Every structure is written in C-alpha cells, then in structure tokens.
Amino acid sequence: MNLPADDWTAETATRTLTTDDGARLALTVVGPPAPGDGSTVVLAHGWAANRGMWRRVVDILADAGYTSVLYDQRGHGASTLGREPIGIERLGRDLATVLDHVDATDAVLAGHSGGGFAAMAYATADVPAAAARLRGMLLLGTAAHDQDTSEGEVRMMGNPLFSWALARPWLGRRMLRHTMGNDIDAPALEVNRRMFAGTPGQVRAACFRCSRGMDLRRGLAAVTVPTTVLSGEVDKVIAPHLGEVIAQTMPHAHYERLADAGHMLPLERPERVAQAVVELASP
C-alpha cells in the first residue's frame, strides 16, 4: 500500500488552488473527466493525514468508472497554511473552494474524521448551495459535537518528542495502534504512521484544538442531502454513538457500524467505503 497521492495508475491531473486567505491546496483528480451524472466523488481526509489516505478507495472507484477529486487539507501533505488560523468553518470554506474549482455538480462528498467536520461545516454554511452541488454525503468515523480535546492532548500533538517517536516506525506504529480495529492490517498501520508523522506538530495541535465547542447539529437538521454515516464498532478516537447522533439529526441519513473496525475506515474498510459511495451515486 503506497502513501504518495501523485503516482496513481489511473488517468490523473494534479494542480494547486489558492484560497481567499492565501493557502495553497494541493488537489488531484483521478479518473476520466466526468459530467454531472453522479460519477464524481470529492474526498476530504482527516487530521494528520493526506490524500494518500484514500488510495485504495480511489483505485476501486476508478475501476468502477468514477472520477475522484482529493485534496490535502491546509497544512497537511503538500498544502500550505493561509493567513487565517485553522478552524472548523475555515476548513469548510476550503472545501467549498475545492468544489467550486472543479465545478462539482451532482457529486458525492466523502469526509473522514476531521474531513467529516469540514464536510458538515460546508453543508450547513449554505444549505441551498450544498444541495445544488451534492447528490449525497458519506461521513466516516466522525462527529458533529463533543470533540473538546483536552489541552494536555493538544500539547502532546505539538510536542517535538511526540514527533520524534512517531518518526521511529516500530514505535510510531505502536503509538497509533489504538486508532485501528481488531483485524489490523500492518501495511495500513504503517501508512497511517507515515501520514501522522509527516504532519507538522503545530498543525496537529491546531486541528485538535479547533474542534472545542463545535456543535453542528442544529445546522445538520436542515441538510436534506442523502447521507450515509459509517462508524467503526471499536473506534477509540471518535465514539461510534456520535456518528449515530449525526444520522438521527439529518432528515435523510442512514447509519451503520462496521464490525471490528476502528477509526481509520478508508484504510481499514476501503471496499465498504467505495461501496457506500456507489450506493449514494446510484439513481
């Protein structure tokens, strides 16, 4: 399982777009150009990850004829920070920039963990605009509230010693073992470690700090885009029942817990993630 997001075997196009506060977002399009027929998928990764998170999912979707648009969130991977600090609303506006750039229509939007925060922030900021762009949403291992990370954990995320430990493969894998489920795949765990270690400590800390006080539930009650919410049954990062709350809040949402899966669903259950995309994209 390879980490880089710029060596896909399918037809690709890689570009950089600039947000209104000067952040430069790295973006890759995988697959043939697609009309607005539900065959375009836009993918937002979680914190301390990058576009490579979606590698297996995108390969499955490309084989099925779907075009995937994936980008590195600000400060992650090949994307830079902008003038504004990292924040939930800001990440939602970044996602809007990506959707506008590719002129997405009738698309499926998938967000994992912090990418799910961004997807929900986007969908609730301008409900009619989201409805015009999206055929469906897929939310993976995420929550709409109750993400008040302690200051101690935030400081740990930015601690140089923590970064040093993550850079040691055997130690970093051991430290991140809790993020994955019971039937762990060793190569997937290493991909996760490399992404986490490759994210600057100050970016990790800012991300985990910015979710304090987040509560998107009121806005989600007005979002009528068909949505699937998947949680890992043994997710130790974001409690599975918080995904169920999302589905209960949204008018047209379906919830499913995946047995033995942890938090990193795009790495642990790529086939089920791709299947969920296809289900949402189907007429």
Sequence and secondary structure as in RCSB ss.txt:
>XXXX:A:sequence
MNLPADDWTAETATRTLTTDDGARLALTVVGPPAPGDGSTVVLAHGWAANRGMWRRVVDILADAGYTSVLYDQRG
HGASTLGREPIGIERLGRDLATVLDHVDATDAVLAGHSGGGFAAMAYATADVPAAAARLRGMLLLGTAAHDQDTS
EGEVRMMGNPLFSWALARPWLGRRMLRHTMGNDIDAPALEVNRRMFAGTPGQVRAACFRCSRGMDLRRGLAAVTV
PTTVLSGEVDKVIAPHLGEVIAQTMPHAHYERLADAGHMLPLERPERVAQAVVELASP
>XXXX:A:secstr
    SS  SS EEEEEEE TTS EEEEEEESS   SSS EEEEE  TT  GGGGHHHHHHHHHTT EEEEE  TT
STT    SS   HHHHHHHHHHHHHHTT  SEEEEEETHHHHHHHHHHHHSHHHHHHHEEEEEEES  SB     
HHHHHHHH HHHHHHHTSHHHHHHHHGGGS SS  HHHHHHHHHHHHHS HHHHHHHHHHTTT B HHHHTT  S
 EEEEEETT SSS HHHHHHHHHHSTTEEEEEETT  S HHHH HHHHHHHHHHHH  
